[in-house]
Amino acid sequence: MSSLLVVGSVAFDTIHNHLGSHDRVIGGSATYASLAASQLAPVRLVGVVGKDFPREAVDMLRGHGIDTTGLEVANGETFHWEGRYSDDLTSRETIKTDLNVFADFNPKIPTAFRDSEFVMLGNIAPQLQLHVLDQIDSPKLVIADTMNLWIDTALDPLKEVLKRVDILVINEEEARQLTGFHHPLAVAEALRTFGPDTVIVKRGEYGALLFLEEDIFCAPAYPLKAVSDPTGAGDSFAGGFLGYLAENGHTDLRQAVICGSATASFCVQDVGTGALQDLSRDHLEKRIHDFRELTCF
Amino acid sequence: MSSLLVVGSVAFDTIHNHLGSHDRVIGGSATYASLAASQLAPVRLVGVVGKDFPREAVDMLRGHGIDTTGLEVANGETFHWEGRYSDDLTSRETIKTDLNVFADFNPKIPTAFRDSEFVMLGNIAPQLQLHVLDQIDSPKLVIADTMNLWIDTALDPLKEVLKRVDILVINEEEARQLTGFHHPLAVAEALRTFGPDTVIVKRGEYGALLFLEEDIFCAPAYPLKAVSDPTGAGDSFAGGFLGYLAENGHTDLRQAVICGSATASFCVQDVGTGALQDLSRDHLEKRIHDFRELTCF
């Protein structure tokens, strides 16, 4: 089992949805991805929080085997995002983005983390993602999750990052925006010209597509009767995906995609990180089995 | 192998899309479904056309083993739909719907067709679908394809039809409209209360979901680099699906869904029915194999 480094945001999210208002729940891309991956491999977290970040939340992360040595506590307040979801949870509007200490985040990789073999670059500026990669000795596998903000505001550094990324995990909408294509094969072919030899297109409630050379794998989303909160589902997918690879030594990308999909399917069943905190390995294995039932013919 | 009856529209479609304008190509729900099913089982077609419907088109259908005894030629012009697709083909606007002879369509099932075991009710008014069912001796399996028009304008007769339908094939958007739910499990549960014990939710470029009691099957759409024309894809799915069941005796619904998905994936690769006309059994088998490659893990 290999070490897995996650770099990204750690935040408070205030979420308004069909269930009500949820004030300052623990969130952020690195939080979701770390909790998701922690089921499968030891996780090293690098991020920044303010003095207001609760000790209990750090303890909760540690309780999941997450090494928080790289979680810097800076003077100021923690990144705070506030948003409102549509009733069907397919869209959301941002009410407020207070970057706070995240605005000056300059990820410092602790010396003990520099030998990390599996690296997940969460949603931080591409310039910072490059800075992270410069601090890692010789990563075996680098995955990056993009977000449309960087496509709009930092396209050139984003392209530099993509040259150094093995697996790009990207939302379908972002992938279409970045490439100008609509149909998945054309999108994947265009994305690979940027550098990554493997592309995973996340399609929300429709699952995910994996493109590896000529090979294509189509994974469903787990059909749920109700969804509580999609916040962090994409990060949970990436965490579960990379966790599987760190545990099993980068062997079977299809199994890893299913592991990511299964993890994400738990994430959305509770508000914030609640379901990920409660997730057990048994539940995860059971759901992976259910995915097989769901797709075999 | 059992006989398969398809009742629905036979039409001219004038299609404007990213490839140009395509004037009065042969279309209609029954045409697409019949051609799709004809790969697998003998098809009996019931519909109406005008005096302007070309003899060559009827010969083409017959050339595919489709019995056109039930294709009435009425005084007047053939149903003509004209529409324009968005460049990404995900939406379309209707420019013109000239019902013509279809306005007075009153499906008469030829005596020789009354023993049909597998029945597909294509997109015609629910009142006419009921009239069709009254003329069939003892169908083994009835499937219906709905369209949002009937949800808006003929909800009560539609509910009567659903009581007599074994398998409902429905677009995801329509299914959400009809039930008021968003998430697939809730949608399927609500749809089954109307009558059908099996529900198939078509999700366009995202594939299809099959719900049969507690069993759920998720089929992908075949990833294509480019799509020429999505017109008739849903009808081709239903035709390929029911064709499989008629050929194999209502055994494996999952295989039937994949057969429908594979058939639809060919349909969209050409404008109108071009690709269905050229489809061979070998090509279909090869694509069904590709679906296995696409989903196994």
Interface residues (C-beta under 8 A of the other chain):
Chain A: D88 L89 T90 H182 H183 P184 L185 A186 E189 R203 E205 Y206 G207 L209 I216 F217 C218 A219 P220 P223 L224 K225 A226 V227 D252 R254 Q255 V257 I258 F291 R292 L294 T295 C296 F297
Chain B: D88 L89 T90 H182 H183 P184 L185 A186 E189 R203 E205 Y206 G207 L209 I216 F217 C218 A219 P220 P223 L224 K225 A226 V227 D252 R254 Q255 V257 I258 F291 R292 L294 T295 C296 F297
